[in-house]
Amino acid sequence: MKMNAFRLACLLVLGALLSACAGTFSGAFPTTEAQVAETDPQAPALDIQSWQTGEGAKVLFVASDALPMLDIRLVSDAGSARDGAHPGLASLTSALLGEGADGMSVDDIARGFEDQGASFSSSSYRDMGVISLRTLSEAQYREPVLALFNQVIGSPTFEQDTLARIRTQMMQGLRMETQVPGPQVNKAFQATVFAGHPYGQPSDGTLESLPAIARDQLQAFYRTYYAAGNTVIAMVGDLDRAQAEKIAGDISAALPQGQAAPPLERAAPLAERQRRHITFPSVQTHILLGNQATWRGNPDHVALYVGNQVLGGGGFASILTDEVRQKRGYVYGISSHFGPMAAGGPFQVRLQTANDNADDALTLTLD
């Protein structure tokens, strides 16, 4: 009886919500952008303050006293698209940040951040290199952390022994990838769709390219692409504008001095269908379909995103899952997505299926 009452209460609540929607839109759910906007919860507008430092770094700042914290993120146009003839250069440079600075070992740096309850990290992507810091915003904790942070980003040493250690780790990771099909298929897809473009190179390098990268190349890459004029400084935290300007100015001065990198050439879609097959001893076939199809800032991004949610981005509610998995049982999972990047980005359909079902699953997916 209690369960029935609970279920009835849930149905009544749901019914009330549906009635409210129906009343607002004359008996129908919202179907236009304007109607959807009317139903959006009114989230507080962010006051994003922006300025430029004397060294050319763009600053984005949001003051927030919700927590006594400060988050800083430096985003530089320093991704693997800038590797040139040395695949893996950007990833290796990023991996060595925080591993040593003038007069400081990796242990000194790690201990310095941890003792103040702060966290430091760096990461590398195709379009960008990212350096992140989180610390308490009270001056007694913040100031020593920021001093250490500026020393780390201002004088990375790229020591030879550390370079050898990190490079060995990265090469071991590449060797492990050869034992599974997924990474090989991903790299083959990227190289095919972006043939002749910087996006076509493997971001983490190759077993041939990594050993050839020297310390002076890392230093030159850092000076060029992590320059203040090639970096956005984003800050959110319990600060006022004057404090934020002082912090951003100190960070900008600590970074190498230089200008923004030239824009990448827009990648062009493949003009005709290509098919690549990689033989691998596996009971399943990994299939990737796609082409260069979008870019960051595409005015049709929202329409493409919504359309793809219907096609293959919406999980069990999507057409691909319904047709290829639910009705035929060819796959455990299938999905599609758009991946916008600065100079292009693929539309991709991904699936895995038993080898015996590969042709049928591929034909159905293409249909």
N, C-alpha and C positions, 0 to 999 in steps of 0.2 A: 504493500500500500504506500509506503514511504517512497519507494522507487518510482511508482506511478505518479505520485504527486510531484516529485522532483522533475520527472520527464515532462509533465504537463506544464510546470513552471517554465522550463526551458523553451518549450514550444510557444508559450504565450509571449515570452520575451522576444523570441525570433520573429513571431508574428507581428509584434509591435514594431520591430525594426523594419521589417519588410513593408508594413503599412506606411511608415514614415517616408521611406524611399518612394513608394508608389504615389503618395500624396504630393511629394515635391515635384515629381516628374510625370504627372498625369498618367499613372498606371504603368510606368516603365522604369527600368534602371537607367542610370546616366549613360548616354551613348555619344556625347560630344565632349570635346575638351573643356568647354565652358561649364557643362553640367558636372563633370568630374571635379573641376576646380571648386565648385560650390560645396561639394561634400568633403573637401580636404579639411582636416583639423588645422586650426590656425596656430601653427608653430611660431614661436617668437622669431622675429626677423633678426638675423645676425648683423651686427654692426662691424663689418670688415673694413678696418682702416688700412690704407695703403700709402706707401711712400717709397722713395728710392734713396739708398745711401750714397755718400760721396764717391764710393768706389764702384757704383753702378748696380748693386744688388737690389732687386725688387723685394719689398717687405710687405707681408700680409699679416695683420695683427687683429686678434679678437680678444678683448678683455673679458674675463670670466672669473667671478669670485665664488663659483659654485663649490670649488675645491681649492685648497691651498697648494696648487700644483702649477707647474709651467712645462708645457710641451713645446719643443723646438724641432723643426724639420727643415733641413737644407736640401733643396731639390735642384740638382745641376743637370744640364744637358750633357751628361757624361755616361750615357749608356753604351751598350755593345755596338750600336749603330756607328759609334765613333772609333771602332777598333781598327779600321783601315785594313792593312795587310797582316794584322796580328790578332786573329780571333782569340778571345779570352783576355785581352789586355784590360778592358774595363772591369771585368769581373775580378781579375787578380788584383787590380789597383784597389777596388772597393774592399776586398777581403783583407787587405793589409792595413786599412785604416783602423786605428786603435790598437795596433800591434806593436807600436813603438813611436816615440817622439823624442825630440832633442832632450837628452838627459833623463829620459824615462823609458823603462822597459814595459813590456806588455803587462807584467804583474803590477808595476807601479800604477799604471793607468787603471787597470781593473780594480785594484784596491782603492784608489782615489775616488772612483765613482761609487763603489759599493759602500764605503765608509760613510758617505753622505746620503745613502738611500736613493741614489740616482741610477739611471740606466742609459747606456750608450749603445748604439748599433749603427751598422752601415749595410746597405744592400744595393744591388745593381740590377737593372732591367734593360730592355732594348733601347728605351728612350731616355733613361735617366739614371743617375746615381743619387742615392738618398742617404743622408746622415741624420740620425735622430737622437734626441736627448730628452729625457724626462727627469725632472727634479722638483723638490719642494720649493715653493715660491718665497718662503721667508728668507730674508737677506742673509741670515747667518748660515743657512744651508746653500742658498742659491749662488752666492758670490764665489765660494771656493770651487763649486762645480763648474761654473761658467769659466773661471780662470783655467781650470784643467781642460775643459772642452776647447777653448781657444788655442791652448798649447797643442792639443792633439791635432786639430785641423790646420794649425798654422805651421807645424814643423814635423810632419810624418817622416820617418827615417827610411822606411822600406829596407830594413837591414837584410843583408844577404842570407843569413841563416834562417831568418823568418820567411823570406821569399822562398827558399828551398823547401821549408816545411809546408807552407800553404800550397805551393805548386804540387808537391807530392800528394797532398790530400785531394786536390782537384783532379789530378790525373788518376788517382785511385777511384774516384767517383766515376770518371769517364769509363774506366775499365769495367766497373760494376754494371754500368748502363748497357754494355754490350751483351750482358747475359739475359736481358729482358727485351721484348719487342717494342714496348711503348715508346721509350725515348728515341729509338732509331726511326720509328715511323714519324714522330713529331719533327725530327730534324730533317728527314727527307721531304716532308710536306713543306716545311718552311723554305728549304733550299729550292724547291720546285716552284712554289708560288711567287717567291721573291728572288728568282734567279737574276743575278747581276746587280742586285740592290743590297745595301748594307744589312737590311733585315734578313737576308738569306743566309748569313753566316751564323754558326752556332755561338750563342752568347757565352757559353762556358768554355769555348775553345776546343781544340782537338789535341790528341796525343802527340801530334807533330808540332803544333803551334806553341803550346805552353812551354816546352823546354827552351824555345828560342827567345822568349821574352826576358829581357835583361832589366836590371835595376834602374838604369838611366832612362829606359823607356817608361817605366812606371812613374818616375819623377816627372818626366816631361808631360805625360798624360795628365797627371794631377795638376800641374801648374797651368796647363792649357784649359782643361775642361771643368775643373773645380774652381775656376777663377770667380771672383766676386761678381763680375759683369755677366757671368754665365749661370748665375745661381739665384734662386728665389728663397728667401728666408721667411718661413711661416711660423708664427708664434700664437699660442692660445694659453691663457693663464691668468692668474691673479696678480696682474700688474696694471699700472697706469700708463698713459701714453709716454710720459717722459722716461720712465724706466724702460719701456719697450724700445724707445729710440736709442737709448744708451746701449742696451744689450745688442740690438741689431747693428749698431755702428761698430761695436767692438768685434763682433763676429765677422762683419764685412772687412774690417781692417786686418783681421787675422788670416783670412783666406788669401790665396795667391791673387795677384792683381792682373786683370785681363778683361777682354771683351767677350760678348756673346758669340757662340759658335754659329757659323753660317747655317741656314735652314737646310734640311735634307731634301733631296729631290723626291717628288711624289712617286710612289711605286705605281706601275701600270698593271692592270689585270692581264692574265694570260689570254692570248688571242684565240687559242684553240685548245681542245681537250688534250690532256696528257695523262698517261697512266704509268706509275712506277710500282714495281713489285719487289719486295725484299724477302728473300727466302730465309725462313727462321724455323727451327725445330720446335713448334708449339702446337698444342691441340686447338688453339683458337686463332682466328684471323683478326687482326686489327685493321680497321678501315677508316681512313680520313678522306673526306671529300671537301672541296671548296675552291675558292679563288680570292684574289685580292678584291675587296668589295667596299671598303669604307675608310674612314680616317677620323681622327679626333677633331671635333668641331663640325662634323657633318650635320647640316641643318635637318636632315631626315633621320637623325639618330633615334628620336623617340618613336617615330613610326616604324623604323626597322626593328627596334627593341620589342615593341608590342607585337608586331607581326611574327617575330621569331618566337615569342612566348607561346603563340598559338601553334607554330610549326613544330619546334623541338626544344624550346627553352623552358617550358612550363612543367617539366616532370611528367607525372602520370596524366596530366590534363592535356598534354600536347598530342598533335596528330601522329608524329613519328612513333612515339611510345605506344599509342593505341594501335596503330596499324602493324608495326614491325614486331612489337613484343606481345601486346595483349591478345591480338587476333591470331597471329601466326606463331609466336613463341620462338622467333629466330634469334633473339638477343635477350640478355638480361637487362641491358641499359643502352639507350641511344639518345643523343642530344645534339643540339645545334646552337651556335652562338656567333655573334659578331664581335670581333676583337679590335676596336679602333686604336690606332697609334698615331703618332704625330704625322708620319709621312705615308700612311696607308694602314690597312689591316684586313685580315681575312674574314670571310664567312666560312664557317667550318661545320661539317657534320661528322660526328665521331660515333663509331659503334664497334663492338667486338662480338664475334659469333663463332660457333663451331665451324671447323674447316669445311665440313660437308654442306653447311648452309650458306657459305660465303657468297656464292653466285646468286642464290635466290634472295638473300638479304640485301645485297648490293642493288640488284635489279629493282626490287620493291622500293628501296630508299630513293633511287633515282626517279622512279615513276612518281 
